[in-house]
Amino acid sequence: MKVPYPMFLIPSLSMSARALRLSALLLVCASAVGWAHASLPIQQWTQPKGVRVFLVESHAIPMVDVQIDIDAGSRRDPVAQAGLASVMTGQMANGTRAEPQGQGPYPQAMDENQIGEAWADLGASFGGSAGGDRMSFGLRSLSFPDLLDKAVALAARQMAHPAFPEAMWLRDRERISASIRESLTKPGTVVQQRFAQAVYGNHPYGQITTPETLSRIGVQDLKTLHAQALRPCRATVSVVGALSRAQTDALVQRLLAQWPQESGCQRLPPVPEVAPLAAAQSLTLSFDSAQAHVLMGQPGYKRDDPDFFALLVGNHILGGGGFVSRLTQQVREKRGLSYSVYSAFSPALHAGAFTVGLQTRPDQAEQALAVAQEVVRGFVSDGPTEAELQAAKSNLIGGFALRIDSNRKLLDNVANIAWNQLPLNYLDTWTAQIDKVSADHVRRAMARVLQPERMVTVVLGPKP
């Protein structure tokens, strides 16, 4: 369960010079030029300290987007302190210590309000988050030198010298714990948690942040993780914006200059893989809700799976393509058992869950689940029809431009390439990879990854 910290926060402003700057930033974001180019050249190099840098130059608008990723996500949280990585990145916004050398535009200690005001004055934004695999920091700023230099300096200070004030952590811990308790009154949260625990077992992907795990996290734990996690040699930096390679290289050096330095790069201990399910498991949970919530699935595949594109197309046909998917046709359109039904893979550094989800009337839950199970079995056994395959490929290829039509979306794609060590021409060849997928390739890939007879099913709701 992710702790609710936003990635980017821009405080509300009065109509002043800083508000005008922010308005200009939002305007250029809204008017970003689409990226439906024949080629998207990604430049890549490694700095002397081991930082891997990926750049797409985009000079159409005066903006820079930066994402820093490090291997310090929640999969490395201690079991008893689930949520540590997420709360640590969130607490970094609550104050900074004074800069040791007393130099730069922000040498003084700053509290959370002063940090917010400083970002507002720049019309820029910065924030951190932690997912299952990686800890990420994101900076967005106009590329005008006077603004960008200050934004880089402030982001560097916030990353390298967080204060971690204890009073702020105790306040936020109570707030987050209350939010978690409130979320457990919602059926969607409860069914998702039980499903994740059943699918992932003892793997860190199945760890749940609770008020109890948060209570075991102290300020010293935040400081220790911060000191251990932020190492230049473990950083991957993705940049999209109006900068040259030389300017980008200098920007990255300034951003990470205050991180702890070390000779060599100590290897992190490996994280075990997700274990396949040994047998089917069925859970029925009583819950006072208007509808029954149904989830079915198992561990899926890793992001580096060689059949990634066949599985992407296959899932689009099975349940990821909305109203034209096979699950929707059989569960909703033909039988009226659910307003919506979907399937999804979530590949990551380890095998993410394959999930089929739907909501239905409690008295129809058993029938809806049976139909969904039969659709999955049939698809895994026989694969798609040629008509389904061509429709899915046309839809995916036709919608490709929407995946990269802004700097923000393009940055997400570049960071995906960088983090997963995909080929630099990944975006250039994406549509060709989709186009060459065959029906037999989809059938073989789905049959290899999915075992319908060994899936977890969770049905939560009132007894019919």
N, C-alpha and C positions, 0 to 999 in steps of 0.2 A: 504493500500500500504506500503510495507516495504521500509524503507530508506536504500539506498545501502551501508551498512557497511559490510565488509567481516568478517567472524567468525575467520579465522586464517590468519595471514600474516607472511611470513618469508622473510626478505629483501634479495636482491641479494648480494652475497658475493664474495670477491676475494679468490683465492686458498690459504688459510692460515689454521692455526689450527682450527679456528671456521668453516671454510668451510668444513674441513674434518669431523668435528663433525656433521655438518648438513648432509653431504653425508652419514655418518654412520646411521643417523636417517632415512633418506629416504630409505636407503638400507633395513633396518630391517622392515620398513613399507611395502615395496614391497614384501619382502619375508616372511610376516606374515603367520604363520601356520593356515590352515583352521580350522573352529570350527564345523566340522560335527561329534561331539561327541554324545554319547547316553545321556549324562547328562551334564548340565552346572550349577553347583552349585553356587547359588547367596547367599552370606552372607549378612545379614542385621542387623543393630543395631542402636540405638539412643544414641547420646552423651548427657552428662548432660545438655548442653545448648539447647537441643532440635533438634540438627542437625540429620537428618536421613541419614545414610550412607549405600550404596549398593556396594558390591565388588565382582568381579570375578577375582580370581587369575589366571594370565597367565604368566608362567615363561619361555615360549619357546623363547621369545625375550626380551632383556633388555629395555623395554619401559613401560611408564605409561601414560594413558589417563584419564583425570579427567573432569567431567562436573558438574557444580554447577547450579542448577535451583532454582529460587525464583518466587513467585507469584507477579510479577511486570511487566507483559507484556502490550501490547498496549491496551488491553481491559480495563485497568485502567487509560489510558491517559485522561486528561480533553478534552472535545469535542473541545474546542477552541484551544487546543495545541496538536492536533493529531500528533504523531511522537515523542513525548517527550521521551518515554522509549528508543526508538531506538537510537536517537541522543545522549542521555545521555551515553549509553554504548559505543558508538563510540568515544565520546569525552574523555573517560577515557584513551585513548591511547595517548593523546596529551600532557601529562606531569604529574608529581607527585610532591607533596609538600615534603619538607624535613621531615624525620621521626622524630616525637616529641622527642623520647628518644635518637636519634642519634646512634642507634645500628644496627647490622646486616650488610650484605654485600652491601646494597644500601641505606645508610642513607641520602644521599644528595638529593636535589631537582634535577629532571631530566626533560629535554624537550623531545619532540617526537623523535628527532633524537637519543638522548642518550638512550631512551628506546629501540628503534629499534636496536641500536648497542649492547645493553646488551643482548637482546634475540638472536641476531645473534651469539654473542660470546658463548652462551650456546648451540647453535644448537637446541633450543627449540622454542615453540610458545605459545602464549596466546592471547585471544581475547574475545570480548563480543558481544552479539546480543540480540534482543528482538523480539519475535514473538507475536502472538495474546494473548496467555495465560501466557507465562513465559519469564523472563529475564534469560539469560544463560551466563555463563563464562566457557571457555574451556582451559585446560592446557595440553600440550603434551611435554614430555621430556624423554630422556633416563633415566634409573633408576639407573645409577651409582651414588653413594651417593654424590660425590663432585659436580656433575652437578644438580641432583635433588634438593638438599638442596637450592642451589642458585636460581633455577627456582621457587621453592615454595616461597622463600623469596621475589623475584621480583614480582610474581603474587599477593602475599598478599599485598605488597606495592601499586601496581597499583590499586587493588580493593579498598583498605581502604583509600588511600590518593591521589586521583586524584586532579590535580591543577585546571582544567577547565579554562585555560587561555582564556580571553575574545577575544583576537585577533584571536586565533585559531578557536573559535566558530563562529565569524563573517565571517571569511574566508570560513569555511566549510559550513555555512548556505547558502552563496551565491552559492557555488559549488553544494550543494544538490538541492537547488531551481532551478538552471539552468538545472540540470539533470532531475528534475521532469517536467519542461516545455518542455524539449526535448522529454521526453517519451510520452507526450500528442500529439505529432505529429504522433505517431504510433497507428494504429487501434487496435492492440491487447491490449494495455494499456487502451484505452478509453472504449472498450467493456467490459473488465474485471471490471473496476471501476463502470460502470453503472449497470452491472449485480449484483455486490456485494451490491450496495446500494439498488437495488430493492429486493434482496433476504433477506437481513438482516434488512432493515428498519432503525429504530433508535438504534438498538443494536450496541455496540462498535465494533463488527466484521466488520461492514460496514463503519467505519470511514476511511477517506482518508487523508493522509498527503499531504498538499499543501504548496506552498510558503507562503500563508497567515497564515496557522497554525504555520509554522516555524518562521515567523516574530514575533509571540507572545511569543516565547521561549527565555528567557534571561539566563545568566549564573547563576543567583540566582535560577531560576527554576531547572536547572541541579543539583545544590548543594542540593536543598531541596529534590528532588526525591532521590538522592543518599543517603541522611541521613535517609530517611523514608524507603527505599526499602531493604537495606542490613542489615538484622537481622538474626543472626544465627538460631533462632527458626523457621524461615520460609524457611530455606535452605534444599534442598535435594541434596546430593552429590553422584554421581555415579563414580566408579573407575574400570578400567580394566587395569591390568598390573602385573609386576613382583614384587609384594609386598605381604607381609603377612597381616593378619588382624591387628596385633599390629602396624606394620609400616604404614598401611593405616590410622588407627585411629590417630596416631601422625601427619601424613601429613595433614589430614583434620583440626585438631586443629590448626596447624601452619598457614594454609591457611586463616582461619576465625578468628584468634586470635585478629586482629586489627579492626574487625567490631564493631559497637556500641553494647554495652552490655546493657541488661535490665532485670529486674526481671519480670518473667511471659512473656507471649506472647500475645500481643494485637491482637484480631481478626480483620481481614480486613472486610470491608462491603461487602455483597454479590453483585454479578453482576447478573442482571436479565437474564432470559433465552431468547433465540431467539424465537420470536413470529411466529407461523405458518402463512402461507399466507391465507388470507380470500378469495381471488379470483384470477383467472388468470390475468396476466398482459402482454401486448405485447408492445414492444418498437421497433420502426424502426428509425435508426439514419443515416443521410446522412454523408458520409465521402469519401474523395478522395483517394480510395485505389483500388488496382487491383482486389481484391477478396472481397466477402462478408464474414464477420465474424459472426458466429451464435453461441449463447449460450442459453441453456435452463436449467432450474432447479428450486430448492426450498430448504428450510432448510432440512437437512438430519437427522442425529442422533448424539448423544453424544458418546464419546469413551467408556463409561461404559455401553452401551446398551447390554443387555443380548443376543441379537441376532447378536453380532458383527461378528462372524465367518460365519453365514448364509448370512449376508449382504456382507461380503468380497467375498465369493464364488459367490453370485448372481451378484455383479457388475463385477466380472471377466468374467462371461458369457455374460452379457449385453453389456459392452463396455470397460472393463478394461483389457481384455486379448489380445489386439492387433488384428492381422489378423484373429484370430479364433472367435472373439466376434460377437455377433448377429448384432450389429449396423454396424460393418465393412462389414459383409456379405451382408446386405441389402442396405446400403447407397453407399458403394464403389464397392464391387465386383459385385453385381447384377445390379446396375443402373449407376455406374460410376459418381456419383454426387459429390464426394469429394475424395481427395487423402487420407485423414485420418479423422477418427471420433472416439470419445472416450466418456466414461462416468467415473465419479469419485465421491467418497464420501470423505469428509475431516472432519472426526469426531474429536472433541476436548473436552474441558471442557463443552462447549455448543454445540448445534447442528451446525455442519459445513455444508456448502452448498453441495448439490448433483448437479453435473454439467454434461451436455452433450454439447460437443463442436465440431465444424467443421468449415472448410472454403470451399467455393465453388465459382463458377462463379456467378456474381450478378443475371443473368437471371435464375439461378437454385436454388437460395436461398429458395424461397417459397416451391419448390418441395422437396428439401433436408430436410427442417424443417418438412414438413408434414410426410415424411417417418420416420424420427427420432421419431417424436411424436407417430406415429403408432406402431413402434417397442417397445417403452417404455410402451405404453398402453397394448400391447399384452403380454409383459413379466410380468408386474405387475399383469395382470389378470390371466394368465395361468401358470406362472413360467417356469422353464427350462425343456427341455427334459432330459431323463435319460442319453442319449449319451452326451449331453452338460455338464451335471453335472459331469459325470465320467472324461471327458476330462479336465475340469477345476480343479477338485480335484487332478488329476495326475500331472497337470502342476504346481500347487501351491506347492504340497508336494515335487515334484522333484526339485523345485527351492529353497526350504527352506535353504539348505546349503549356497547358495549365499547370504542370508540375514545376515549371521554371520561369514563370511569367513575372517574377519580381525578384529583387535582390535577396529578400528574406528566404523565399523558396529556393533560390539558387544556392544560397549559403547552406541551407539544410542538405541539399544534394551533394555539395562539395564536401561538407563535413562527413556525410555518409560514406563517400568515396575514401576520404582520408582515414576515417576510423576503421572501416572494414577492409582497408588495403585493396580496394577494387582498382581495375585498370583506369588510367587517367582519361581514356577515351570512352569511359562507361556511358556517359550521357550521349555521346555522338553515335554510339552503336546500339542504344537502348531499343529503338524501334525495329532495327534489323534483327535483334535478338528475339523480340516478340514475334516478328513476322515469320521466322523460320521454325517456330514451335509447331510440332505436328500432333495430331490426335493420339497417336501411339506413344509419343514422348510424354504427353500429359498422363495417359493411363499408367504407364510404367512408373513414372515419378510418384504419382498419388498412391499407387499400390505399394511402393517401397516405403513411403513415409507413414502412411496411415494403416492402422489395424482396427477396423470397426468392431471386431469382437473383443477388444481390450480397452475400451474407452470408459472414462469416468462420466457418469450422469448425475447431475444435481438438480432436484426439483424442490423449490421452496415456495411455500404458500399455504393458505388454509386448506384443511382437508375438504374435498368435494362433498 
